[in-house]
Amino acid sequence: MDKPKLIYASSIASSVAILFVTVITIVAEFKAPLKDWLKSLSGHHWTSKGIISVLLYLSIVFLVYFAAKGVNSKKITGSLWGAIIMTVLGSLALFVFFAGHHLGWY
């Protein structure tokens, strides 16, 4: 197993999974059929989001691991920073969304 390649693939997959959870959480708040569909999968929409995000993460790790060529420290550093930035932006987006929802902005 090529550990640098795995780190690279994992950080890319993390960024995608974070983006997915952020977007689907906000969209599902406005689209009741999507939220209902998520509930129908596992009994609760958050549980379904978690299951789907884990499957998405594992799929992308697998794909990127076998597709990536020439992984070096510069690529790894960039992908890790991308994952950190995506984490901060996703958290901020959800915070602002739910704070605004609570304050009645929309």
The first five atom37 places (N, CA, C, CB, O) and aatype in JSON, in Angstrom:
{
  "aatype": [12, 3, 11, 14, 11, 10, 9, 18, 0, 15, 15, 9, 0, 15, 15, 19, 0, 9, 10, 13, 19, 16, 19, 9, 16, 9, 19, 0, 6, 13, 11, 0, 14, 10, 11, 3, 17, 10, 11, 15, 10, 15, 7, 8, 8, 17, 16, 15, 11, 7, 9, 9, 15, 19, 10, 10, 18, 10, 15, 9, 19, 13, 10, 19, 18, 13, 0, 0, 11, 7, 19, 2, 15, 11, 11, 9, 16, 7, 15, 10, 17, 7, 0, 9, 9, 12, 16, 19, 10, 7, 15, 10, 0, 10, 13, 19, 13, 13, 0, 7, 8, 8, 10, 7, 17, 18],
  "atom_mask": [
    [1, 1, 1, 1, 1],
    [1, 1, 1, 1, 1],
    [1, 1, 1, 1, 1],
    [1, 1, 1, 1, 1],
    [1, 1, 1, 1, 1],
    [1, 1, 1, 1, 1],
    [1, 1, 1, 1, 1],
    [1, 1, 1, 1, 1],
    [1, 1, 1, 1, 1],
    [1, 1, 1, 1, 1],
    [1, 1, 1, 1, 1],
    [1, 1, 1, 1, 1],
    [1, 1, 1, 1, 1],
    [1, 1, 1, 1, 1],
    [1, 1, 1, 1, 1],
    [1, 1, 1, 1, 1],
    [1, 1, 1, 1, 1],
    [1, 1, 1, 1, 1],
    [1, 1, 1, 1, 1],
    [1, 1, 1, 1, 1],
    [1, 1, 1, 1, 1],
    [1, 1, 1, 1, 1],
    [1, 1, 1, 1, 1],
    [1, 1, 1, 1, 1],
    [1, 1, 1, 1, 1],
    [1, 1, 1, 1, 1],
    [1, 1, 1, 1, 1],
    [1, 1, 1, 1, 1],
    [1, 1, 1, 1, 1],
    [1, 1, 1, 1, 1],
    [1, 1, 1, 1, 1],
    [1, 1, 1, 1, 1],
    [1, 1, 1, 1, 1],
    [1, 1, 1, 1, 1],
    [1, 1, 1, 1, 1],
    [1, 1, 1, 1, 1],
    [1, 1, 1, 1, 1],
    [1, 1, 1, 1, 1],
    [1, 1, 1, 1, 1],
    [1, 1, 1, 1, 1],
    [1, 1, 1, 1, 1],
    [1, 1, 1, 1, 1],
    [1, 1, 1, 0, 1],
    [1, 1, 1, 1, 1],
    [1, 1, 1, 1, 1],
    [1, 1, 1, 1, 1],
    [1, 1, 1, 1, 1],
    [1, 1, 1, 1, 1],
    [1, 1, 1, 1, 1],
    [1, 1, 1, 0, 1],
    [1, 1, 1, 1, 1],
    [1, 1, 1, 1, 1],
    [1, 1, 1, 1, 1],
    [1, 1, 1, 1, 1],
    [1, 1, 1, 1, 1],
    [1, 1, 1, 1, 1],
    [1, 1, 1, 1, 1],
    [1, 1, 1, 1, 1],
    [1, 1, 1, 1, 1],
    [1, 1, 1, 1, 1],
    [1, 1, 1, 1, 1],
    [1, 1, 1, 1, 1],
    [1, 1, 1, 1, 1],
    [1, 1, 1, 1, 1],
    [1, 1, 1, 1, 1],
    [1, 1, 1, 1, 1],
    [1, 1, 1, 1, 1],
    [1, 1, 1, 1, 1],
    [1, 1, 1, 1, 1],
    [1, 1, 1, 0, 1],
    [1, 1, 1, 1, 1],
    [1, 1, 1, 1, 1],
    [1, 1, 1, 1, 1],
    [1, 1, 1, 1, 1],
    [1, 1, 1, 1, 1],
    [1, 1, 1, 1, 1],
    [1, 1, 1, 1, 1],
    [1, 1, 1, 0, 1],
    [1, 1, 1, 1, 1],
    [1, 1, 1, 1, 1],
    [1, 1, 1, 1, 1],
    [1, 1, 1, 0, 1],
    [1, 1, 1, 1, 1],
    [1, 1, 1, 1, 1],
    [1, 1, 1, 1, 1],
    [1, 1, 1, 1, 1],
    [1, 1, 1, 1, 1],
    [1, 1, 1, 1, 1],
    [1, 1, 1, 1, 1],
    [1, 1, 1, 0, 1],
    [1, 1, 1, 1, 1],
    [1, 1, 1, 1, 1],
    [1, 1, 1, 1, 1],
    [1, 1, 1, 1, 1],
    [1, 1, 1, 1, 1],
    [1, 1, 1, 1, 1],
    [1, 1, 1, 1, 1],
    [1, 1, 1, 1, 1],
    [1, 1, 1, 1, 1],
    [1, 1, 1, 0, 1],
    [1, 1, 1, 1, 1],
    [1, 1, 1, 1, 1],
    [1, 1, 1, 1, 1],
    [1, 1, 1, 0, 1],
    [1, 1, 1, 1, 1],
    [1, 1, 1, 1, 1]
  ],
  "atom_positions": [
    [[0.85, -1.18, 0.0], [0.0, 0.0, 0.0], [0.89, 1.24, 0.0], [-0.97, 0.0, 1.23], [1.83, 1.35, 0.79]],
    [[0.59, 2.14, -0.88], [1.33, 3.39, -1.03], [0.7, 4.44, -0.11], [1.33, 3.87, -2.52], [-0.33, 5.03, -0.44]],
    [[1.32, 4.66, 1.06], [0.72, 5.55, 2.06], [0.55, 6.99, 1.57], [1.57, 5.55, 3.3], [-0.5, 7.57, 1.81]],
    [[1.53, 7.59, 0.9], [1.32, 8.95, 0.39], [0.12, 9.03, -0.57], [2.57, 9.45, -0.32], [-0.65, 9.99, -0.52]],
    [[-0.03, 8.03, -1.41], [-1.16, 7.99, -2.34], [-2.48, 7.85, -1.58], [-0.99, 6.83, -3.34], [-3.48, 8.45, -1.96]],
    [[-2.47, 7.05, -0.52], [-3.67, 6.87, 0.3], [-4.04, 8.16, 1.03], [-3.45, 5.73, 1.3], [-5.23, 8.49, 1.13]],
    [[-3.06, 8.87, 1.53], [-3.31, 10.16, 2.19], [-3.92, 11.14, 1.19], [-2.0, 10.75, 2.78], [-4.89, 11.83, 1.5]],
    [[-3.36, 11.18, 0.0], [-3.87, 12.06, -1.05], [-5.31, 11.69, -1.4], [-2.99, 11.96, -2.31], [-6.18, 12.56, -1.45]],
    [[-5.56, 10.42, -1.63], [-6.91, 9.96, -2.0], [-7.9, 10.23, -0.87], [-6.89, 8.45, -2.32], [-9.03, 10.64, -1.13]],
    [[-7.49, 10.02, 0.36], [-8.37, 10.23, 1.5], [-8.72, 11.7, 1.67], [-7.72, 9.7, 2.76], [-9.86, 12.03, 2.0]],
    [[-7.76, 12.58, 1.46], [-8.05, 14.01, 1.62], [-8.98, 14.51, 0.52], [-6.76, 14.83, 1.63], [-9.84, 15.35, 0.78]],
    [[-8.81, 14.0, -0.69], [-9.73, 14.36, -1.78], [-11.14, 13.85, -1.46], [-9.22, 13.78, -3.15], [-12.12, 14.58, -1.6]],
    [[-11.22, 12.6, -1.04], [-12.51, 12.0, -0.71], [-13.18, 12.72, 0.45], [-12.35, 10.52, -0.38], [-14.4, 12.88, 0.47]],
    [[-12.4, 13.14, 1.42], [-12.95, 13.89, 2.55], [-13.57, 15.2, 2.09], [-11.87, 14.17, 3.59], [-14.67, 15.56, 2.52]],
    [[-12.88, 15.9, 1.22], [-13.4, 17.17, 0.7], [-14.73, 16.96, -0.02], [-12.38, 17.82, -0.26], [-15.67, 17.73, 0.17]],
    [[-14.8, 15.93, -0.83], [-16.04, 15.65, -1.57], [-17.17, 15.27, -0.61], [-15.82, 14.52, -2.61], [-18.3, 15.73, -0.77]],
    [[-16.87, 14.44, 0.37], [-17.89, 14.03, 1.34], [-18.4, 15.22, 2.16], [-17.33, 12.95, 2.28], [-19.59, 15.32, 2.43]],
    [[-17.51, 16.11, 2.54], [-17.9, 17.31, 3.29], [-18.8, 18.19, 2.42], [-16.66, 18.11, 3.75], [-19.82, 18.68, 2.89]],
    [[-18.42, 18.38, 1.18], [-19.23, 19.17, 0.26], [-20.61, 18.53, 0.09], [-18.53, 19.31, -1.11], [-21.63, 19.22, 0.1]],
    [[-20.64, 17.22, -0.07], [-21.91, 16.5, -0.23], [-22.82, 16.72, 0.97], [-21.65, 15.0, -0.42], [-23.98, 17.09, 0.8]],
    [[-22.3, 16.51, 2.17], [-23.13, 16.64, 3.37], [-23.62, 18.08, 3.53], [-22.33, 16.21, 4.62], [-24.78, 18.3, 3.9]],
    [[-22.76, 19.04, 3.27], [-23.16, 20.44, 3.38], [-24.29, 20.77, 2.41], [-21.95, 21.36, 3.11], [-25.31, 21.34, 2.81]],
    [[-24.11, 20.4, 1.16], [-25.11, 20.73, 0.14], [-26.42, 19.98, 0.38], [-24.58, 20.4, -1.26], [-27.5, 20.58, 0.32]],
    [[-26.35, 18.69, 0.64], [-27.59, 17.92, 0.8], [-28.34, 18.34, 2.06], [-27.28, 16.41, 0.85], [-29.57, 18.28, 2.1]],
    [[-27.63, 18.77, 3.08], [-28.29, 19.24, 4.3], [-29.09, 20.5, 4.02], [-27.25, 19.5, 5.41], [-30.25, 20.61, 4.44]],
    [[-28.5, 21.44, 3.33], [-29.19, 22.7, 3.03], [-30.33, 22.46, 2.04], [-28.2, 23.74, 2.46], [-31.43, 22.97, 2.25]],
    [[-30.08, 21.71, 0.99], [-31.12, 21.46, -0.01], [-32.3, 20.71, 0.61], [-30.54, 20.66, -1.2], [-33.45, 21.03, 0.31]],
    [[-32.03, 19.73, 1.45], [-33.1, 18.94, 2.06], [-33.99, 19.76, 2.98], [-32.51, 17.77, 2.83], [-35.15, 19.41, 3.21]],
    [[-33.47, 20.85, 3.51], [-34.29, 21.72, 4.35], [-35.33, 22.47, 3.52], [-33.41, 22.72, 5.1], [-36.39, 22.85, 4.04]],
    [[-35.04, 22.69, 2.24], [-35.97, 23.39, 1.35], [-36.83, 22.44, 0.53], [-35.2, 24.3, 0.43], [-37.91, 22.82, 0.07]],
    [[-36.37, 21.22, 0.34], [-37.08, 20.24, -0.5], [-37.54, 19.07, 0.37], [-36.16, 19.73, -1.65], [-36.78, 18.14, 0.63]],
    [[-38.78, 19.13, 0.8], [-39.34, 18.09, 1.67], [-39.26, 16.69, 1.06], [-40.78, 18.42, 2.0], [-38.99, 15.73, 1.79]],
    [[-39.49, 16.52, -0.27], [-39.39, 15.16, -0.82], [-37.98, 14.55, -0.67], [-39.77, 15.18, -2.3], [-37.85, 13.35, -0.46]],
    [[-36.95, 15.37, -0.77], [-35.59, 14.87, -0.58], [-35.39, 14.42, 0.86], [-34.55, 15.94, -0.96], [-34.84, 13.36, 1.12]],
    [[-35.84, 15.23, 1.8], [-35.72, 14.88, 3.21], [-36.51, 13.6, 3.52], [-36.21, 16.04, 4.1], [-36.05, 12.74, 4.27]],
    [[-37.71, 13.5, 2.94], [-38.53, 12.29, 3.14], [-37.85, 11.06, 2.56], [-39.91, 12.48, 2.51], [-37.89, 9.98, 3.15]],
    [[-37.23, 11.22, 1.38], [-36.52, 10.1, 0.76], [-35.36, 9.66, 1.65], [-36.01, 10.48, -0.64], [-35.15, 8.46, 1.84]],
    [[-34.62, 10.62, 2.18], [-33.51, 10.29, 3.08], [-34.03, 9.55, 4.32], [-32.74, 11.57, 3.5], [-33.42, 8.58, 4.77]],
    [[-35.15, 10.01, 4.86], [-35.75, 9.33, 6.03], [-36.14, 7.9, 5.68], [-36.98, 10.11, 6.52], [-35.99, 7.0, 6.51]],
    [[-36.64, 7.69, 4.47], [-37.11, 6.36, 4.08], [-35.97, 5.34, 3.96], [-37.86, 6.44, 2.76], [-36.2, 4.14, 4.05]],
    [[-34.77, 5.81, 3.76], [-33.64, 4.9, 3.6], [-33.23, 4.23, 4.9], [-32.46, 5.64, 3.03], [-32.92, 3.03, 4.92]],
    [[-33.22, 5.0, 5.99], [-32.7, 4.43, 7.23], [-33.55, 4.76, 8.46], [-31.31, 4.92, 7.46], [-33.25, 4.29, 9.56]],
    [[-34.58, 5.55, 8.28], [-35.41, 5.92, 9.42], [-35.19, 7.36, 9.86], [0.0, 0.0, 0.0], [-36.08, 7.95, 10.48]],
    [[-34.03, 7.93, 9.56], [-33.77, 9.33, 9.89], [-32.87, 9.94, 8.83], [-33.13, 9.46, 11.31], [-31.93, 9.29, 8.35]],
    [[-33.15, 11.17, 8.46], [-32.39, 11.79, 7.37], [-30.92, 11.96, 7.69], [-32.98, 13.13, 7.04], [-30.09, 11.83, 6.79]],
    [[-30.57, 12.23, 8.95], [-29.14, 12.38, 9.29], [-28.41, 11.03, 9.19], [-28.99, 12.95, 10.72], [-27.26, 10.98, 8.76]],
    [[-29.07, 9.95, 9.58], [-28.46, 8.63, 9.46], [-28.19, 8.3, 8.01], [-29.36, 7.55, 10.1], [-27.12, 7.79, 7.67]],
    [[-29.16, 8.58, 7.15], [-28.98, 8.33, 5.71], [-27.85, 9.16, 5.13], [-30.27, 8.61, 4.96], [-27.05, 8.66, 4.34]],
    [[-27.76, 10.43, 5.52], [-26.66, 11.28, 5.04], [-25.32, 10.69, 5.47], [-26.81, 12.72, 5.58], [-24.36, 10.7, 4.7]],
    [[-25.26, 10.19, 6.69], [-24.03, 9.59, 7.18], [-23.64, 8.34, 6.4], [0.0, 0.0, 0.0], [-22.48, 8.17, 6.04]],
    [[-24.61, 7.48, 6.14], [-24.34, 6.26, 5.39], [-23.9, 6.59, 3.97], [-25.6, 5.36, 5.37], [-22.93, 6.03, 3.46]],
    [[-24.63, 7.5, 3.33], [-24.28, 7.87, 1.95], [-22.91, 8.53, 1.91], [-25.34, 8.82, 1.36], [-22.13, 8.27, 0.99]],
    [[-22.6, 9.38, 2.89], [-21.3, 10.06, 2.87], [-20.14, 9.07, 3.08], [-21.25, 11.15, 3.94], [-19.08, 9.23, 2.48]],
    [[-20.34, 8.06, 3.91], [-19.29, 7.04, 4.1], [-19.09, 6.24, 2.81], [-19.67, 6.08, 5.27], [-17.95, 5.98, 2.41]],
    [[-20.18, 5.86, 2.16], [-20.08, 5.13, 0.89], [-19.42, 5.99, -0.19], [-21.47, 4.66, 0.42], [-18.6, 5.5, -0.97]],
    [[-19.78, 7.26, -0.23], [-19.17, 8.19, -1.17], [-17.68, 8.34, -0.9], [-19.86, 9.56, -1.1], [-16.87, 8.28, -1.82]],
    [[-17.33, 8.52, 0.37], [-15.92, 8.63, 0.76], [-15.12, 7.4, 0.34], [-15.81, 8.83, 2.29], [-14.06, 7.53, -0.29]],
    [[-15.62, 6.23, 0.67], [-14.89, 4.99, 0.33], [-14.76, 4.8, -1.18], [-15.61, 3.78, 0.93], [-13.71, 4.37, -1.67]],
    [[-15.81, 5.13, -1.91], [-15.76, 5.02, -3.38], [-14.71, 5.95, -3.97], [-17.13, 5.33, -3.98], [-13.95, 5.56, -4.86]],
    [[-14.68, 7.18, -3.48], [-13.74, 8.15, -4.04], [-12.31, 7.81, -3.63], [-14.1, 9.56, -3.58], [-11.39, 7.98, -4.43]],
    [[-12.12, 7.34, -2.4], [-10.77, 6.9, -2.01], [-10.28, 5.83, -2.98], [-10.76, 6.37, -0.55], [-9.15, 5.89, -3.47]],
    [[-11.12, 4.86, -3.23], [-10.77, 3.76, -4.13], [-10.43, 4.29, -5.52], [-11.92, 2.74, -4.21], [-9.39, 3.94, -6.09]],
    [[-11.31, 5.12, -6.07], [-11.09, 5.64, -7.43], [-9.84, 6.5, -7.53], [-12.3, 6.46, -7.86], [-9.03, 6.32, -8.45]],
    [[-9.67, 7.42, -6.6], [-8.5, 8.32, -6.66], [-7.22, 7.55, -6.4], [-8.64, 9.47, -5.62], [-6.2, 7.81, -7.04]],
    [[-7.25, 6.6, -5.47], [-6.05, 5.82, -5.16], [-5.52, 5.11, -6.41], [-6.34, 4.79, -4.05], [-4.32, 5.11, -6.67]],
    [[-6.42, 4.52, -7.17], [-5.97, 3.78, -8.35], [-5.8, 4.64, -9.59], [-6.94, 2.68, -8.65], [-5.16, 4.22, -10.55]],
    [[-6.35, 5.83, -9.59], [-6.23, 6.72, -10.75], [-5.08, 7.72, -10.62], [-7.52, 7.47, -10.95], [-4.56, 8.19, -11.63]],
    [[-4.69, 8.05, -9.41], [-3.68, 9.09, -9.18], [-2.3, 8.61, -9.63], [-3.63, 9.48, -7.69], [-1.88, 7.49, -9.38]],
    [[-1.64, 9.51, -10.31], [-0.26, 9.25, -10.76], [0.64, 10.38, -10.27], [-0.19, 9.11, -12.33], [0.22, 11.53, -10.2]],
    [[1.83, 10.04, -9.93], [2.81, 11.06, -9.55], [2.45, 11.83, -8.3], [0.0, 0.0, 0.0], [2.61, 13.05, -8.25]],
    [[1.98, 11.13, -7.28], [1.65, 11.8, -6.02], [2.94, 12.14, -5.29], [0.72, 10.91, -5.13], [3.77, 11.27, -5.02]],
    [[3.1, 13.42, -4.99], [4.28, 13.87, -4.27], [3.85, 14.72, -3.08], [5.23, 14.67, -5.2], [2.66, 14.92, -2.85]],
    [[4.82, 15.22, -2.34], [4.5, 15.97, -1.13], [3.73, 17.25, -1.44], [5.77, 16.3, -0.36], [2.91, 17.68, -0.64]],
    [[3.98, 17.87, -2.57], [3.27, 19.09, -2.94], [1.79, 18.79, -3.18], [3.9, 19.72, -4.21], [0.92, 19.55, -2.74]],
    [[1.49, 17.7, -3.88], [0.1, 17.3, -4.11], [-0.59, 16.95, -2.8], [0.04, 16.1, -5.08], [-1.74, 17.33, -2.58]],
    [[0.1, 16.25, -1.94], [-0.47, 15.86, -0.65], [-0.77, 17.09, 0.19], [0.48, 14.9, 0.11], [-1.84, 17.21, 0.77]],
    [[0.18, 18.01, 0.25], [-0.02, 19.24, 1.02], [-1.22, 20.02, 0.49], [1.23, 20.12, 0.98], [-2.04, 20.5, 1.27]],
    [[-1.32, 20.14, -0.82], [-2.45, 20.85, -1.43], [-3.78, 20.19, -1.13], [0.0, 0.0, 0.0], [-4.77, 20.87, -0.84]],
    [[-3.82, 18.86, -1.21], [-5.08, 18.16, -0.96], [-5.47, 18.23, 0.52], [-4.97, 16.7, -1.4], [-6.65, 18.3, 0.85]],
    [[-4.48, 18.21, 1.41], [-4.78, 18.33, 2.84], [-5.3, 19.74, 3.17], [-3.53, 18.02, 3.67], [-6.24, 19.9, 3.94]],
    [[-4.67, 20.75, 2.57], [-5.17, 22.11, 2.77], [-6.57, 22.25, 2.19], [-4.21, 23.15, 2.11], [-7.42, 22.94, 2.77]],
    [[-6.83, 21.61, 1.07], [-8.17, 21.62, 0.49], [-9.19, 21.03, 1.44], [0.0, 0.0, 0.0], [-10.29, 21.56, 1.58]],
    [[-8.83, 19.92, 2.08], [-9.75, 19.28, 3.03], [-9.98, 20.17, 4.26], [-9.18, 17.91, 3.48], [-11.1, 20.26, 4.77]],
    [[-8.93, 20.83, 4.72], [-9.07, 21.74, 5.86], [-9.98, 22.92, 5.49], [-7.69, 22.26, 6.33], [-10.88, 23.28, 6.25]],
    [[-9.74, 23.5, 4.33], [-10.55, 24.64, 3.88], [-12.01, 24.21, 3.68], [-9.98, 25.23, 2.58], [-12.93, 24.94, 4.06]],
    [[-12.21, 23.05, 3.08], [-13.57, 22.55, 2.87], [-14.27, 22.32, 4.21], [-13.55, 21.24, 2.05], [-15.47, 22.58, 4.33]],
    [[-13.56, 21.83, 5.2], [-14.13, 21.63, 6.53], [-14.58, 22.95, 7.14], [-13.1, 20.95, 7.46], [-15.69, 23.06, 7.66]],
    [[-13.71, 23.95, 7.06], [-14.05, 25.27, 7.61], [-15.23, 25.89, 6.86], [-12.82, 26.21, 7.54], [-16.17, 26.39, 7.48]],
    [[-15.19, 25.86, 5.53], [-16.27, 26.45, 4.74], [-17.59, 25.71, 4.92], [-15.88, 26.46, 3.27], [-18.64, 26.34, 5.02]],
    [[-17.54, 24.38, 4.96], [-18.76, 23.6, 5.17], [-19.37, 23.87, 6.54], [0.0, 0.0, 0.0], [-20.58, 24.03, 6.67]],
    [[-18.52, 23.94, 7.55], [-19.01, 24.23, 8.91], [-19.61, 25.63, 8.97], [-17.88, 24.11, 9.93], [-20.67, 25.83, 9.56]],
    [[-18.93, 26.58, 8.36], [-19.42, 27.95, 8.34], [-20.75, 28.05, 7.58], [-18.37, 28.88, 7.7], [-21.67, 28.74, 8.02]],
    [[-20.84, 27.38, 6.45], [-22.08, 27.4, 5.66], [-23.24, 26.83, 6.45], [-21.9, 26.61, 4.35], [-24.33, 27.4, 6.45]],
    [[-23.03, 25.71, 7.14], [-24.11, 25.12, 7.93], [-24.47, 25.99, 9.13], [-23.71, 23.72, 8.41], [-25.64, 26.11, 9.49]],
    [[-23.46, 26.58, 9.75], [-23.73, 27.47, 10.87], [-24.58, 28.67, 10.43], [-22.42, 27.96, 11.5], [-25.58, 28.99, 11.06]],
    [[-24.16, 29.31, 9.35], [-24.89, 30.47, 8.85], [-26.3, 30.06, 8.41], [-24.13, 31.14, 7.68], [-27.27, 30.77, 8.68]],
    [[-26.41, 28.94, 7.73], [-27.72, 28.48, 7.28], [-28.66, 28.25, 8.45], [-27.58, 27.2, 6.46], [-29.78, 28.78, 8.46]],
    [[-28.24, 27.47, 9.45], [-29.13, 27.15, 10.56], [-29.35, 28.35, 11.48], [-28.58, 25.99, 11.36], [-30.43, 28.49, 12.05]],
    [[-28.36, 29.21, 11.63], [-28.56, 30.44, 12.41], [-29.59, 31.32, 11.71], [-27.22, 31.2, 12.59], [-30.49, 31.86, 12.35]],
    [[-29.45, 31.47, 10.4], [-30.41, 32.25, 9.64], [-31.8, 31.65, 9.68], [0.0, 0.0, 0.0], [-32.8, 32.37, 9.77]],
    [[-31.87, 30.34, 9.63], [-33.15, 29.64, 9.71], [-33.8, 29.92, 11.07], [-32.97, 28.11, 9.5], [-34.99, 30.22, 11.16]],
    [[-33.0, 29.83, 12.12], [-33.5, 30.07, 13.48], [-33.94, 31.53, 13.65], [-32.41, 29.73, 14.52], [-34.93, 31.8, 14.33]],
    [[-33.23, 32.46, 13.04], [-33.55, 33.88, 13.17], [-34.64, 34.33, 12.22], [-32.31, 34.71, 12.92], [-35.06, 35.49, 12.24]],
    [[-35.11, 33.4, 11.38], [-36.22, 33.71, 10.49], [-35.83, 34.5, 9.25], [0.0, 0.0, 0.0], [-36.67, 35.2, 8.68]],
    [[-34.59, 34.4, 8.82], [-34.15, 35.11, 7.62], [-34.78, 34.53, 6.38], [-32.63, 35.07, 7.5], [-34.91, 35.23, 5.37]],
    [[-35.18, 33.28, 6.43], [-35.81, 32.62, 5.27], [-36.69, 31.51, 5.76], [-34.76, 32.07, 4.29], [-37.32, 30.82, 4.95]]
  ]
}
